[in-house]
Amino acid sequence: MEIKQINLKLPQNLVEAAEDYAKKFGFRNIQELAASSMREKIFAEREVSENIFADEGLLAQNWLSEEDNQAWKDL
């Protein structure tokens, strides 16, 4: 899986609130929070067949790192 870096311009008050939220809920930084939030929003709205979830190999391709595993372990 190719990983692409993006840059976001955010108002200072949103950055500060995101940093506080990330710290409170165990994210390493706001980048991890943003990635997790996007995953949640995108995949919650997308209809996915049960066959995709049954394929562990396909699921394994979507994890970026062991840190992602840790971030999602309680969900």
ABEGO torsion letter per residue (X at the ends): XBBBBBBBBBBAAAAAAAAAAAAAAGBABAAAAAAAAAAAAAAAABBBBAAAAABAAAAAAABABAAAAAAAAAX
